[in-house]
Every structure is written in C-alpha cells, then in structure tokens.
C-alpha cells in the first residue's frame, strides 16, 4: 500500500509518439489550423458585434458558437503545440484537471448550442409568422444562460468524482491533452461509477441532442420540399446538408468515442478522432454556418468599406 499515492503533483502527456521531423511538420500544420480557427471565429464574432443588422437570434447563437470554438481550441491546442517542440511534456495535476473540466464544458456547450441553432432554423422556416414571438430576446437569453450553467455544473460532477480516487504510477497519459477517460486510467481504484456517469451524460448530451437536431432538420427538409422554386430548394438543401454534415461528424465521433466498446478503438485512433474536435470542427463552423451567408458577406463588405481610407 505504500507505493500508492492519493495525490499527484504532475503528469506526463505522451502526445504523438512520432519522429522529430514529423513533430516539426505537425507543429507547423496544427499552428496553421489553430490560427485559422481563431481568425475565422474572431471575424464572425467581430462582425456580429459591429453590424446591427446581424443582431438577430440566429447570429446571437452563432456568436456563442464562435466563442465556444475559440475557447475550446485554446484549451487544448497551445499545450499540444508546446509538447511537439519540447522534451518536457509534463503538466501539473491541477492544470490537468482544469483542462479536463474546460474541455467537458466547451464540448457540452457545443452540443447544446447546435441543438438551439437547429431549433431556431426550424422555427424560422416552418413557423415564420410566429418567429419573433417564439424566438424573442428573452427566450434566446434564457436558452443561452441555461446552456452555459448546465455545461458548467455537469463537468463539476465529473471532477468531484475523479478527485475522490487514489492515483498510482506511472503518471503518464497517452494523449495530447487531459481527456477524461485517459485521466481515469491513472486511478488505482474502481472507476465504474465514473464510467457510468460518463455514459449517462453522453445519453443526455449526445444521443438526446442529436435526435432533437435530426428531428428539427427533418421538419425543415419537409418544408423545403414544398418550396416551388427550384433555385430556392437548391439553396436550402445546400445549407441544410452542410449543417447536417458538421452535426453528424461532431456527434458521430463523440458517440463512437464515449459510447462504443473501447476495445475496438486503439488509443492512437482515439487521438485522431479528438483532433477533429480540436481543429476541424472549430475551424469549419465559421465557414459552414456563417461565411457562406449573404448577410455575413454583406456585413464584411460594409465593415471593410468603413475602414477604407477616404
């Protein structure tokens, strides 16, 4: 019993175990993706704040999505980039727990905000005459605040359950950040309660929201089919298909990670799946949800026109 340790000071993130030359290539590639993520979401957030024409429920929720993506990427990526060019890949246990907490919070917020956005589009397309009543600013504010509060409290439960566990050596996490399942592998005690809570949370945060999103878009597609204009149907299908691709990849990957049998997904494959959350989803969201919008393009032109010297 003397070798067991109930509290540890730091852990090692093994990250990507590849050749040094490949590490430098990955550092450059991931730095580019991270920059594009911050730039794309920052532009969208700035346009929504500066242009009063974008002060609508749809862009209100898009601003929350942009904030979530920026913070989510910033929680995981900088430490991963530092580890790619450093021999010392340790992180304090307190920082590790904080990183895990923020990861769970922002991932949960992404799930909920995608649900709210799909509901907003459903009301706008299927009930346009009642849109301003159903999606009033009071309702939008309550939905946003409730989402943030819920996604703060749920990770807190996971953290409390993890901190009650004793931890044994070696203190190595085979991941590029402190992902909750990887942290649980450090524990030298029964973690079935933790895993049950994780699975239950996945049902409420992944399966439930995915069903709601798919239900909303199913109703939207039925409404689109009733549009007589072929051009109108084409544009609506293009927008909905893009949104559904992002939603499907995000929720599908998460369900595979947390609800499928673990023996089928080796740790190296898990890292690749998590790269999607850290880079591709936050980077694609501004393009899919915003930059293809005529309203956003118009706002960008107006902002650039104001800043152009006379």
C-alpha positions as a Markdown table, in Angstrom:
| # | Residue | x | y | z |
|---|---|---|---|---|
| 1 | Unk | 0.0 | 0.0 | 0.0 |
| 2 | Unk | 3.0 | 2.3 | 0.5 |
| 3 | Unk | 3.5 | 2.7 | -3.3 |
| 4 | Unk | 0.0 | 4.1 | -3.8 |
| 5 | Unk | -0.4 | 7.8 | -4.0 |
| 6 | Unk | -3.7 | 9.6 | -3.4 |
| 7 | Unk | -2.5 | 12.9 | -4.8 |
| 8 | Unk | 0.0 | 13.6 | -7.6 |
| 9 | Unk | 1.7 | 16.8 | -8.5 |
| 10 | Unk | 2.2 | 16.4 | -12.2 |
| 11 | Unk | 1.5 | 14.0 | -15.1 |
| 12 | Unk | 3.2 | 13.5 | -18.5 |
| 13 | Unk | 1.3 | 13.9 | -21.7 |
| 14 | Unk | 2.8 | 11.4 | -24.2 |
| 15 | Unk | 1.1 | 13.1 | -27.1 |
| 16 | Unk | 2.0 | 11.9 | -30.6 |
| 17 | Unk | 4.9 | 9.5 | -30.5 |
| 18 | Unk | 6.4 | 10.1 | -33.9 |
| 19 | Unk | 9.8 | 11.1 | -35.4 |
| 20 | Unk | 11.2 | 14.5 | -34.5 |
| 21 | Unk | 11.0 | 15.6 | -38.2 |
| 22 | Unk | 7.3 | 14.7 | -38.3 |
| 23 | Unk | 6.7 | 16.5 | -35.0 |
| 24 | Unk | 8.0 | 19.8 | -36.6 |
| 25 | Unk | 5.7 | 19.2 | -39.5 |
| 26 | Unk | 2.7 | 18.6 | -37.2 |
| 27 | Unk | 3.7 | 21.7 | -35.2 |
| 28 | Unk | 3.5 | 23.9 | -38.4 |
| 29 | Unk | 0.3 | 22.2 | -39.6 |
| 30 | Unk | -1.5 | 22.4 | -36.3 |
| 31 | Unk | -0.3 | 26.0 | -35.8 |
| 32 | Unk | -1.9 | 26.9 | -39.1 |
| 33 | Unk | -5.2 | 25.2 | -38.2 |
| 34 | Unk | -5.2 | 26.9 | -34.8 |
| 35 | Unk | -4.6 | 30.3 | -36.4 |
| 36 | Unk | -7.4 | 29.8 | -38.9 |
| 37 | Unk | -9.7 | 28.7 | -36.1 |
| 38 | Unk | -9.1 | 31.9 | -34.1 |
| 39 | Unk | -9.2 | 34.1 | -37.2 |
| 40 | Unk | -12.4 | 32.6 | -38.6 |
| 41 | Unk | -14.3 | 32.7 | -35.4 |
| 42 | Unk | -12.9 | 36.0 | -34.4 |
| 43 | Unk | -14.0 | 37.6 | -37.7 |
| 44 | Unk | -17.6 | 36.2 | -37.3 |
| 45 | Unk | -17.7 | 37.4 | -33.7 |
| 46 | Unk | -16.5 | 40.8 | -34.6 |
| 47 | Unk | -18.9 | 41.2 | -37.5 |
| 48 | Unk | -21.9 | 40.2 | -35.3 |
| 49 | Unk | -20.9 | 42.8 | -32.7 |
| 50 | Unk | -20.2 | 45.6 | -35.1 |
| 51 | Unk | -23.1 | 45.2 | -37.5 |
| 52 | Unk | -26.6 | 45.9 | -36.1 |
| 53 | Unk | -28.2 | 44.0 | -39.0 |
| 54 | Unk | -26.8 | 40.8 | -37.5 |
| 55 | Unk | -28.3 | 41.4 | -34.1 |
| 56 | Unk | -30.9 | 38.6 | -34.6 |
| 57 | Unk | -31.4 | 35.4 | -32.7 |
| 58 | Unk | -29.7 | 33.3 | -35.4 |
| 59 | Unk | -26.5 | 35.3 | -35.2 |
| 60 | Unk | -26.8 | 35.7 | -31.4 |
| 61 | Unk | -26.4 | 31.9 | -31.1 |
| 62 | Unk | -23.7 | 31.9 | -33.8 |
| 63 | Unk | -21.7 | 34.3 | -31.6 |
| 64 | Unk | -21.9 | 31.8 | -28.7 |
| 65 | Unk | -20.8 | 29.1 | -31.0 |
| 66 | Unk | -17.8 | 31.2 | -32.1 |
| 67 | Unk | -16.9 | 31.9 | -28.5 |
| 68 | Unk | -17.2 | 28.2 | -27.6 |
| 69 | Unk | -15.0 | 27.2 | -30.5 |
| 70 | Unk | -12.3 | 29.7 | -29.8 |
| 71 | Unk | -12.1 | 28.8 | -26.1 |
| 72 | Unk | -12.3 | 25.1 | -26.8 |
| 73 | Unk | -9.4 | 25.1 | -29.2 |
| 74 | Unk | -7.4 | 27.4 | -26.9 |
| 75 | Unk | -7.9 | 25.0 | -24.0 |
| 76 | Unk | -6.3 | 22.0 | -25.8 |
| 77 | Unk | -4.1 | 23.2 | -28.7 |
| 78 | Unk | -1.4 | 25.5 | -27.1 |
| 79 | Unk | -0.2 | 22.8 | -24.7 |
| 80 | Unk | -0.2 | 20.3 | -27.5 |
| 81 | Unk | 1.9 | 22.6 | -29.7 |
| 82 | Unk | 4.3 | 23.2 | -26.9 |
| 83 | Unk | 4.7 | 19.5 | -26.3 |
| 84 | Unk | 5.5 | 18.9 | -30.0 |
| 85 | Unk | 8.7 | 21.1 | -29.7 |
| 86 | Unk | 9.6 | 20.4 | -26.1 |
| 87 | Unk | 11.2 | 17.4 | -24.4 |
| 88 | Unk | 9.5 | 18.2 | -21.1 |
| 89 | Unk | 5.9 | 17.2 | -21.6 |
| 90 | Unk | 4.6 | 17.4 | -18.1 |
| 91 | Unk | 1.6 | 19.3 | -16.8 |
| 92 | Unk | 0.6 | 19.9 | -13.2 |
| 93 | Unk | -2.2 | 17.7 | -12.0 |
| 94 | Unk | -4.2 | 20.8 | -11.0 |
| 95 | Unk | -3.8 | 22.2 | -14.6 |
| 96 | Unk | -4.7 | 18.8 | -16.0 |
| 97 | Unk | -7.9 | 18.7 | -14.0 |
| 98 | Unk | -8.7 | 22.2 | -15.1 |
| 99 | Unk | -8.0 | 21.4 | -18.7 |
| 100 | Unk | -10.3 | 18.4 | -18.5 |
| 101 | Unk | -13.1 | 20.5 | -16.9 |
| 102 | Unk | -12.9 | 23.1 | -19.6 |
| 103 | Unk | -12.8 | 20.5 | -22.3 |
| 104 | Unk | -16.0 | 18.9 | -21.0 |
| 105 | Unk | -17.7 | 22.3 | -20.5 |
| 106 | Unk | -17.0 | 23.6 | -24.0 |
| 107 | Unk | -17.7 | 20.3 | -25.7 |
| 108 | Unk | -21.0 | 20.2 | -23.9 |
| 109 | Unk | -21.8 | 23.8 | -24.8 |
| 110 | Unk | -21.1 | 22.9 | -28.5 |
| 111 | Unk | -23.7 | 20.1 | -28.3 |
| 112 | Unk | -26.3 | 22.3 | -26.7 |
| 113 | Unk | -25.8 | 25.4 | -28.9 |
| 114 | Unk | -26.1 | 23.2 | -32.1 |
| 115 | Unk | -29.4 | 22.0 | -30.8 |
| 116 | Unk | -30.6 | 25.5 | -30.1 |
| 117 | Unk | -29.4 | 26.7 | -33.5 |
| 118 | Unk | -31.3 | 23.8 | -35.2 |
| 119 | Unk | -34.4 | 24.8 | -33.3 |
| 120 | Unk | -34.0 | 28.4 | -34.3 |
| 121 | Unk | -33.8 | 27.4 | -38.0 |
| 122 | Unk | -36.8 | 25.1 | -37.6 |
| 123 | Unk | -38.9 | 27.9 | -36.2 |
| 124 | Unk | -37.7 | 30.4 | -38.9 |
| 125 | Unk | -38.5 | 28.0 | -41.8 |
| 126 | Unk | -41.6 | 26.1 | -40.5 |
| 127 | Unk | -43.2 | 28.9 | -38.5 |
| 128 | Unk | -42.0 | 32.2 | -40.0 |
| 129 | Unk | -45.1 | 34.2 | -38.9 |
| 130 | Unk | -44.5 | 33.3 | -35.3 |
| 131 | Unk | -40.7 | 33.5 | -35.3 |
| 132 | Unk | -40.4 | 36.8 | -33.5 |
| 133 | Unk | -42.8 | 35.6 | -30.7 |
| 134 | Unk | -41.3 | 32.2 | -30.3 |
| 135 | Unk | -37.6 | 33.3 | -30.5 |
| 136 | Unk | -37.9 | 36.5 | -28.5 |
| 137 | Unk | -34.8 | 38.0 | -27.0 |
| 138 | Unk | -36.0 | 36.9 | -23.6 |
| 139 | Unk | -36.2 | 33.3 | -24.8 |
| 140 | Unk | -32.8 | 33.5 | -26.5 |
| 141 | Unk | -31.2 | 34.9 | -23.4 |
| 142 | Unk | -32.7 | 32.2 | -21.2 |
| 143 | Unk | -31.6 | 29.4 | -23.6 |
| 144 | Unk | -28.0 | 30.8 | -23.7 |
| 145 | Unk | -27.6 | 31.2 | -20.0 |
| 146 | Unk | -29.2 | 27.8 | -19.2 |
| 147 | Unk | -26.8 | 26.2 | -21.6 |
| 148 | Unk | -23.8 | 27.8 | -20.0 |
| 149 | Unk | -24.9 | 27.0 | -16.5 |
| 150 | Unk | -25.7 | 23.3 | -17.3 |
| 151 | Unk | -22.4 | 22.8 | -19.1 |
| 152 | Unk | -20.6 | 24.2 | -16.0 |
| 153 | Unk | -22.4 | 22.1 | -13.5 |
| 154 | Unk | -22.1 | 18.7 | -15.3 |
| 155 | Unk | -18.2 | 18.8 | -15.6 |
| 156 | Unk | -18.1 | 19.8 | -12.0 |
| 157 | Unk | -19.7 | 16.4 | -11.1 |
| 158 | Unk | -17.1 | 14.6 | -13.2 |
| 159 | Unk | -14.3 | 16.5 | -11.4 |
| 160 | Unk | -15.6 | 15.7 | -8.0 |
| 161 | Unk | -15.9 | 12.0 | -8.8 |
| 162 | Unk | -12.4 | 11.9 | -10.1 |
| 163 | Unk | -10.8 | 13.8 | -7.2 |
| 164 | Unk | -12.1 | 11.2 | -4.8 |
| 165 | Unk | -10.0 | 8.5 | -6.5 |
| 166 | Unk | -6.4 | 7.5 | -5.5 |
| 167 | Unk | -3.8 | 7.6 | -8.3 |
| 168 | Unk | -0.9 | 5.3 | -8.9 |
| 169 | Unk | 2.2 | 5.5 | -11.1 |
| 170 | Unk | 3.3 | 5.8 | -13.7 |
| 171 | Unk | 1.7 | 9.2 | -14.1 |
| 172 | Unk | 1.6 | 9.1 | -17.9 |
| 173 | Unk | -1.4 | 10.0 | -20.1 |
| 174 | Unk | -1.3 | 8.5 | -23.6 |
| 175 | Unk | -3.0 | 11.6 | -25.1 |
| 176 | Unk | -2.2 | 15.1 | -26.2 |
| 177 | Unk | -4.4 | 16.6 | -23.6 |
| 178 | Unk | -6.1 | 15.6 | -20.3 |
| 179 | Unk | -9.1 | 13.8 | -21.7 |
| 180 | Unk | -11.3 | 12.3 | -19.0 |
| 181 | Unk | -11.1 | 8.6 | -20.0 |
| 182 | Unk | -7.3 | 8.9 | -20.2 |
| 183 | Unk | -7.2 | 10.5 | -16.8 |
| 184 | Unk | -9.3 | 7.7 | -15.3 |
| 185 | Unk | -6.7 | 5.2 | -16.4 |
| 186 | Unk | -4.3 | 6.7 | -13.8 |
| 187 | Unk | -6.6 | 5.7 | -10.9 |
| 188 | Unk | -5.8 | 2.6 | -8.9 |
| 189 | Unk | -9.4 | 2.1 | -7.7 |
| 190 | Unk | -12.8 | 1.1 | -9.1 |
| 191 | Unk | -13.9 | 3.6 | -11.7 |
| 192 | Unk | -17.2 | 2.0 | -12.7 |
| 193 | Unk | -19.2 | 4.8 | -11.1 |
| 194 | Unk | -17.2 | 7.4 | -13.1 |
| 195 | Unk | -17.8 | 5.4 | -16.3 |
| 196 | Unk | -21.5 | 5.1 | -15.6 |
| 197 | Unk | -21.8 | 8.9 | -15.0 |
| 198 | Unk | -19.9 | 9.5 | -18.3 |
| 199 | Unk | -22.2 | 7.1 | -20.2 |
| 200 | Unk | -25.3 | 8.7 | -18.7 |
| 201 | Unk | -24.0 | 12.2 | -19.5 |
| 202 | Unk | -23.4 | 11.1 | -23.1 |
| 203 | Unk | -27.0 | 9.9 | -23.4 |
| 204 | Unk | -28.3 | 13.3 | -22.3 |
| 205 | Unk | -25.6 | 15.4 | -24.1 |
| 206 | Unk | -25.1 | 13.4 | -27.3 |
| 207 | Unk | -27.9 | 11.0 | -28.1 |
| 208 | Unk | -30.7 | 13.2 | -26.9 |
| 209 | Unk | -29.5 | 16.4 | -28.6 |
| 210 | Unk | -28.6 | 14.5 | -31.8 |
| 211 | Unk | -32.2 | 13.2 | -32.0 |
| 212 | Unk | -33.5 | 16.7 | -31.5 |
| 213 | Unk | -31.2 | 18.1 | -34.2 |
| 214 | Unk | -32.2 | 15.4 | -36.7 |
| 215 | Unk | -35.9 | 15.9 | -35.8 |
| 216 | Unk | -35.6 | 19.7 | -36.5 |
| 217 | Unk | -33.8 | 19.3 | -39.8 |
| 218 | Unk | -36.3 | 16.6 | -40.9 |
| 219 | Unk | -39.1 | 19.0 | -40.4 |
| 220 | Unk | -37.0 | 21.7 | -42.2 |
| 221 | Unk | -36.4 | 19.4 | -45.2 |
| 222 | Unk | -40.1 | 18.6 | -45.4 |
| 223 | Unk | -40.8 | 22.3 | -45.5 |
| 224 | Unk | -38.1 | 22.8 | -48.2 |
| 225 | Unk | -39.7 | 20.1 | -50.4 |
| 226 | Unk | -42.9 | 22.3 | -50.5 |
| 227 | Unk | -40.9 | 25.2 | -52.0 |
| 228 | Unk | -42.0 | 25.6 | -55.6 |
| 229 | Unk | -38.8 | 27.4 | -56.7 |
| 230 | Unk | -36.1 | 25.0 | -57.9 |
| 231 | Unk | -33.4 | 27.6 | -57.0 |
| 232 | Unk | -34.9 | 28.1 | -53.6 |
| 233 | Unk | -34.9 | 24.4 | -52.9 |
| 234 | Unk | -31.3 | 24.0 | -54.1 |
| 235 | Unk | -30.1 | 26.8 | -51.8 |
| 236 | Unk | -32.0 | 25.5 | -48.8 |
| 237 | Unk | -30.8 | 21.9 | -49.4 |
| 238 | Unk | -27.2 | 23.1 | -49.7 |
| 239 | Unk | -27.4 | 25.0 | -46.4 |
| 240 | Unk | -29.1 | 22.1 | -44.5 |
| 241 | Unk | -26.8 | 19.5 | -45.9 |
| 242 | Unk | -23.7 | 21.5 | -44.9 |
| 243 | Unk | -25.1 | 21.9 | -41.4 |
| 244 | Unk | -26.0 | 18.2 | -41.1 |
| 245 | Unk | -22.5 | 17.2 | -42.2 |
| 246 | Unk | -20.9 | 19.2 | -39.4 |
| 247 | Unk | -23.5 | 18.0 | -36.8 |
| 248 | Unk | -23.1 | 14.3 | -38.0 |
| 249 | Unk | -19.3 | 14.4 | -37.8 |
| 250 | Unk | -19.3 | 16.1 | -34.4 |
| 251 | Unk | -22.0 | 14.0 | -32.7 |
| 252 | Unk | -21.0 | 10.8 | -34.5 |
| 253 | Unk | -17.3 | 11.0 | -33.5 |
| 254 | Unk | -18.3 | 11.7 | -29.8 |
| 255 | Unk | -20.7 | 8.8 | -29.7 |
| 256 | Unk | -18.0 | 6.5 | -31.1 |
| 257 | Unk | -15.5 | 7.7 | -28.5 |
| 258 | Unk | -17.6 | 7.5 | -25.4 |
| 259 | Unk | -20.4 | 5.0 | -26.1 |
| 260 | Unk | -18.8 | 2.3 | -28.4 |
| 261 | Unk | -16.8 | -0.6 | -26.9 |
| 262 | Unk | -13.3 | 0.7 | -26.1 |
| 263 | Unk | -11.5 | -2.4 | -27.4 |
| 264 | Unk | -12.5 | -1.5 | -30.9 |
| 265 | Unk | -10.7 | 1.9 | -30.8 |
| 266 | Unk | -7.0 | 1.8 | -30.1 |
| 267 | Unk | -5.5 | 4.8 | -28.3 |
| 268 | Unk | -3.8 | 6.2 | -31.5 |
| 269 | Unk | -7.1 | 6.1 | -33.3 |
| 270 | Unk | -8.7 | 8.0 | -30.4 |
| 271 | Unk | -6.2 | 10.7 | -30.8 |
| 272 | Unk | -7.0 | 11.2 | -34.4 |
| 273 | Unk | -10.7 | 11.4 | -33.6 |
| 274 | Unk | -10.0 | 14.0 | -30.9 |
| 275 | Unk | -8.1 | 16.1 | -33.5 |
| 276 | Unk | -11.4 | 16.6 | -35.2 |
| 277 | Unk | -12.8 | 18.3 | -32.1 |
| 278 | Unk | -9.6 | 20.4 | -31.5 |
| 279 | Unk | -9.2 | 21.6 | -35.1 |
| 280 | Unk | -11.5 | 20.7 | -37.8 |
| 281 | Unk | -14.9 | 21.3 | -36.2 |
| 282 | Unk | -14.0 | 24.7 | -34.7 |
| 283 | Unk | -12.3 | 25.7 | -38.0 |
| 284 | Unk | -15.2 | 24.5 | -40.2 |
| 285 | Unk | -18.0 | 26.1 | -38.2 |
| 286 | Unk | -17.4 | 29.7 | -39.3 |
| 287 | Unk | -17.3 | 28.5 | -42.9 |
| 288 | Unk | -20.3 | 26.3 | -42.8 |
| 289 | Unk | -22.6 | 28.4 | -40.5 |
| 290 | Unk | -21.5 | 31.9 | -41.3 |
| 291 | Unk | -19.1 | 32.8 | -44.1 |
| 292 | Unk | -21.5 | 31.3 | -46.7 |
| 293 | Unk | -24.3 | 33.6 | -45.6 |
| 294 | Unk | -25.1 | 36.5 | -47.8 |
| 295 | Unk | -25.8 | 38.6 | -44.7 |
| 296 | Unk | -22.4 | 37.9 | -43.2 |
| 297 | Unk | -20.7 | 38.7 | -46.6 |
| 298 | Unk | -22.7 | 41.9 | -46.7 |
| 299 | Unk | -21.6 | 42.8 | -43.2 |
| 300 | Unk | -18.0 | 42.1 | -44.0 |
| 301 | Unk | -18.2 | 44.4 | -47.1 |
| 302 | Unk | -19.7 | 47.2 | -45.0 |
| 303 | Unk | -17.1 | 46.9 | -42.3 |
| 304 | Unk | -14.2 | 46.9 | -44.9 |
| 305 | Unk | -15.8 | 49.9 | -46.7 |
| 306 | Unk | -15.9 | 51.9 | -43.4 |
| 307 | Unk | -12.3 | 51.1 | -42.7 |
| 308 | Unk | -11.0 | 52.0 | -46.2 |
| 309 | Unk | -9.3 | 55.4 | -46.1 |
| 310 | Unk | -11.1 | 58.2 | -48.0 |
